[in-house]
Amino acid sequence: MRVAIITIAALSPLVLAPAANAESFGEMCQRVSDEWGTAGDVDAQCACLADKADSDGTLKDELTSLADAYSSDQEAYDAASDGTKAALDSCSVNS
């Protein structure tokens, strides 16, 4: 039992370290926008989407999946659900 506790204690920092260094949704939004060459007020768009994602886990999950799966704003938008499209439209850098 003591060996198991020591092993768990020794491994805990390795398991927790990635979580501590995990990218926030806002940071992910900024990074993806830079990679995709998004034009306009990206700071405002990412802040708006982060606010919406903080209160809607499904939206956050879908936006994260879209960011991982696509290589442009248009591709991601076309693949988004209607609810996510509505969130993107309401936070659009063009609105």
C-alpha positions as CSV (number, residue, x, y, z in Angstrom):
1,M,0.0,0.0,0.0
2,R,2.8,2.4,0.9
3,V,4.5,1.7,-2.4
4,A,1.4,2.5,-4.3
5,I,1.0,5.8,-2.4
6,I,4.6,6.8,-3.1
7,T,4.2,5.9,-6.8
8,I,1.1,7.9,-7.1
9,A,2.7,10.8,-5.3
10,A,5.7,10.6,-7.6
11,L,3.6,10.5,-10.7
12,S,1.2,13.2,-9.8
13,P,3.4,16.1,-11.0
14,L,3.8,14.4,-14.3
15,V,0.0,14.0,-14.7
16,L,-0.8,17.5,-13.5
17,A,1.9,19.3,-15.4
18,P,0.2,19.1,-18.8
19,A,-3.1,20.4,-17.3
20,A,-1.2,23.4,-15.7
21,N,0.3,24.2,-19.1
22,A,-2.9,23.7,-21.0
23,E,-3.8,26.4,-23.4
24,S,-6.9,28.4,-22.5
25,F,-9.8,28.7,-25.0
26,G,-8.9,32.3,-25.7
27,E,-5.3,31.4,-26.3
28,M,-6.3,28.6,-28.7
29,C,-8.6,31.0,-30.5
30,Q,-5.8,33.5,-31.0
31,R,-3.3,30.8,-32.1
32,V,-5.8,29.3,-34.6
33,S,-6.7,32.8,-35.9
34,D,-3.0,33.5,-36.5
35,E,-2.5,30.2,-38.3
36,W,-5.6,30.7,-40.5
37,G,-4.7,34.4,-41.2
38,T,-8.0,35.6,-39.8
39,A,-8.5,39.3,-40.6
40,G,-10.2,41.9,-38.5
41,D,-10.5,42.4,-34.8
42,V,-9.4,38.9,-33.7
43,D,-9.0,40.0,-30.1
44,A,-12.6,41.0,-29.8
45,Q,-13.8,37.9,-31.7
46,C,-11.8,35.5,-29.5
47,A,-12.9,37.3,-26.3
48,C,-16.6,37.0,-27.4
49,L,-16.2,33.4,-28.3
50,A,-14.4,32.6,-25.1
51,D,-17.3,34.2,-23.1
52,K,-19.8,32.1,-25.0
53,A,-17.7,28.9,-24.7
54,D,-17.3,29.4,-20.9
55,S,-21.0,29.1,-20.5
56,D,-21.6,26.4,-23.1
57,G,-19.4,23.3,-23.0
58,T,-20.9,21.9,-26.2
59,L,-20.0,25.1,-28.1
60,K,-16.5,25.0,-26.6
61,D,-16.1,21.4,-27.6
62,E,-17.3,22.0,-31.1
63,L,-15.2,25.1,-31.7
64,T,-12.1,23.2,-30.4
65,S,-12.9,20.3,-32.7
66,L,-13.3,22.6,-35.7
67,A,-10.0,24.3,-34.9
68,D,-8.3,20.9,-34.8
69,A,-9.9,19.5,-38.0
70,Y,-9.8,22.4,-40.4
71,S,-7.3,24.8,-41.9
72,S,-9.4,27.9,-42.6
73,D,-12.2,30.0,-41.2
74,Q,-14.5,29.1,-44.1
75,E,-13.9,25.4,-43.9
76,A,-14.6,25.4,-40.1
77,Y,-17.7,27.6,-40.5
78,D,-19.1,25.4,-43.3
79,A,-18.7,22.3,-41.1
80,A,-20.2,24.0,-37.9
81,S,-23.6,23.2,-36.5
82,D,-26.3,25.9,-36.8
83,G,-25.8,26.8,-33.1
84,T,-22.1,27.2,-33.5
85,K,-22.6,29.2,-36.7
86,A,-24.9,31.5,-34.8
87,A,-22.2,32.0,-32.1
88,L,-19.6,32.7,-34.8
89,D,-21.9,35.2,-36.6
90,S,-22.6,37.0,-33.4
91,C,-18.9,37.3,-32.6
92,S,-17.8,38.0,-36.2
93,V,-14.9,40.3,-36.8
94,N,-17.0,41.7,-39.6
95,S,-20.1,42.6,-37.5
